[in-house]
Amino acid sequence: MKIICNKSELLDGVNTVLKAVPVRTTLPILQCIFIDTTEGFIKMTANDMELGIETVVEGDVIDKGKVALDAKLFSEIVRKLPDSEVVIESDDSFKTLIKCEKARFNIAGRSGDDFVMLPEIGRDKYIRISQYALKEVIRQTIFSTSDSESNHLMSGVLFEIEEDHMRVVALDGQRIAIRRLTLKESYDKEKIIVPGKALNEISKILDGDMEKEVTIYFESQHVLFAFDQTIVLSRLIEGEYFQIDRMISNDYNTKIAINKKELQSCIERAALLIRESERKPLIVNITDQSLAMMIQSAIGSMNEDIDIEKEGKDIMIGFNPRFVLDVLRVVDDETINIYLVNPRSPFIIRNDDGFYLYLILPISFNM
Amino acid sequence: MKIICNKSELLDGVNTVLKAVPVRTTLPILQCIFIDTTEGFIKMTANDMELGIETVVEGDVIDKGKVALDAKLFSEIVRKLPDSEVVIESDDSFKTLIKCEKARFNIAGRSGDDFVMLPEIGRDKYIRISQYALKEVIRQTIFSTSDSESNHLMSGVLFEIEEDHMRVVALDGQRIAIRRLTLKESYDKEKIIVPGKALNEISKILDGDMEKEVTIYFESQHVLFAFDQTIVLSRLIEGEYFQIDRMISNDYNTKIAINKKELQSCIERAALLIRESERKPLIVNITDQSLAMMIQSAIGSMNEDIDIEKEGKDIMIGFNPRFVLDVLRVVDDETINIYLVNPRSPFIIRNDDGFYLYLILPISFNM
């Protein structure tokens, strides 16, 4: 095999597939990047069996062939090469020469015959969405997934498509994050649960361009994200997702409108007095025209009032500051609406047109 | 005590003294920042017994007094306050109220009677230097100090003053770093050894302005750096520093001139093939017009040629790539000169006017 390509194109390709190289594996070949040029273009693949990434690097194929190169070493070498033309040449025993200007590296390669290639995915069922929208929607929901092994479904994010609507949902037993999007086209009804880990890696590769699109193909067990010169393949999480709609009620006894930045800064300040290990709630007292934050801990005490607009009853409620901060970080509105029922029922942060809805369970407290 | 000051001024002051707050200490009071306003201005002090920092914060003293506040908590609170006017008020039992806009924090303070104040330093002996020059000279030498406990002198940096010359030296047993500066004024002959750790913290506080000055005062056991509204006090390392001049010879058998960037990139690439644990040298073969880098390891092999200008004998020599990279990072010249004697003797990177000299011991190797 012999290829010639530009260092920066090569590095982009390597960095892209690198995200699917496992840190630890029982199958050493998976710690390689597999380069396949038999089809006349430079295709690189990495696969950790949960997530697989394939990308095409711009360049010339001089001799067709295949080689698997240790991902860590290969990526480090590419990174340190001068910004110039790179020649990669493997012989029959997979010894590989990497040349760039005057630098010449010789490293051992492998045949890659035992490399686990990505399965073929049917291209019948798909949706299209902008890279920007996908990247945003991942960021706006993924923090509500849970790593815990107790319920596998909680580690995934639900994508629900119906006509030109997409609903994206994540929940971890103490909170729910829901985002709605309008798609450009209409599609058949579909539900898939994508592992949060895969989405996390995908969102790192997506460049977030509004003009560029991602096509998401899905089968019963796999999902494939195709964009630019890259495809990312992930297993789906199997099972029936939670009945979200039953968990959410539109009833409330109190509705407040509050400045998002003020609330965020105030919670950040109050959280200083809570040690992570204590798991103490933050308590707020909502009365007419003001939300009073009060915290008293072994470290000290703090209080602060924020002006609000309120409808309905007064209420005093406790919550995990981190859960609310997670939501405030991904909501862009200057003023947000919070809907509360009572100190033991979930409260909801949502906008009127239903494009986002975040539900958080309160924490009980003794005064 | 009651003071009013601006949040950003307060934060600058806190961040400055924070560098002298010990992470661990047997004297808990030292984990506080001591605020003293008895002289009519806001003075903050922190002291870990090796390093002491005192700074004055712009602001109004309403009631004179003193209080010691837990440094971690106090700094976190100040950091999270709105960008506005801050009122700090301590009562007779040192309970402290921190107010800023609508936020009110109450934390426990301490009298600070047991706080270890910085000793008075005589102001007779001193030199003046620009903040920029001091910051630079620290960066350019400090990497050659050694943390090892075996020789305390190696953990310090020597400042040698004679008339309007200053020589700054650091060495760790395998290399020497020397920088020379011209001062604006002439001073009496003086030698001090300042702990590397103190210099490291000082260089973080110095803003590196060419127009601003630092005055360095010294006594037999202490050195004091005074700049802006801040003083930093450090113990000196006692003892007789190494006879540097005996270690350095101007004789050489080979002199090469080489492009610094090319050498740096080439060594960085070659170093990829050496595992930190192996401690293998990089080997270069210097012949007429070229320096050939060759490396062969368990990981792979690499070679690269760099054009040079050479005087004297051909030579093949091995060295620790990190030691040479450390030097190349702090030398600004486009082309550098390297002087070599033989494969077992130290080689020297220096410029003609003697403003920098770096000596490195080679590593023996078998071909």
Interface residues (C-beta under 8 A of the other chain):
Chain A: L73 E76 I77 K80 L81 P82 K102 A103 R104 F105 N106 I107 A108 S265 C266 E268 R269 L272 L273 I299 G300 S301 M302 N303 E304 D305 I306
Chain B: L73 E76 I77 K80 L81 P82 K102 A103 R104 F105 N106 I107 A108 S265 C266 E268 R269 L272 L273 I299 G300 S301 M302 N303 E304 D305 I306
